Amino acid sequence: MESGKQNEYAAFEEKVRRTVYLDNLSPNVTESVVRTALDQYGTVKSVEFIPNYLEPRNMPQCALVEMEKEKQAKVVISTLSEFPFMMSGMPRPVRARAAVAEMFGDRPRMPGQQIRIRWLDTADPDFEVASKLKQLVKRHATETAVMLKHQLEKEEKLAKQQGETLKANYKKYEMLDSLMADGAARRLARCYNLRVSDDSGPSTFH
């Protein structure tokens, strides 16, 4: 029985070494976005968003990403630590570091570990500390909700601007392509004494 628990925990430790902890994620990031962004470094086995219990809508801003191999996880951590890595078009870089066992909500009990739970009496010196922590958590939750609201508004505005910029650039390319196709570019080139090259590659002016 004890041997089986040791094997289970050993397998869990291997999983932890293959896992990357991502932080500073946009609430709009989905599992498919994370997979697409990290597939260039190796095979993504699973993506688990960590619940944000301090925010009423429970929008996660961090995730545990398990890679197929430990080496791939190290590459992800090294790359994201060295270079700014944007995800889902957001202007803030995603942070990455090695995961630790305490981050997993479904982690198995360590062999030999014992967990004890007891109620705190109001006369207990730790009761006052616990009460202050409870009030601090409530205050932090309120501040987080306000910040998240502003953050989402900014990100929606940014996404709209990026979409409009993309459409404008696409229209420019379409216009240039039509100018080359209907011969208007060549007529303009003759007027301004320019030479147009139209080989196998993109057309250019000289």
Salt bridges, closest charged atoms under 4 A:
ASP23 OD2 - ARG95 NH2 2.86
GLU31 OE2 - ARG35 NE 3.00
GLU55 OE2 - ARG57 NE 3.83
GLU66 OE2 - ARG18 NH2 2.66
GLU66 OE2 - LYS45 NZ 3.87
GLU70 OE1 - ARG17 NE 3.88
GLU70 OE2 - LYS74 NZ 3.60
ASP124 OD2 - ARG118 NH1 3.57
GLU128 OE2 - LYS132 NZ 3.61
GLU143 OE2 - ARG139 NE 3.34
GLU153 OE1 - HIS150 ND1 3.89
GLU155 OE2 - ARG92 NH1 3.06
ASP198 OD2 - ARG186 NH2 2.73
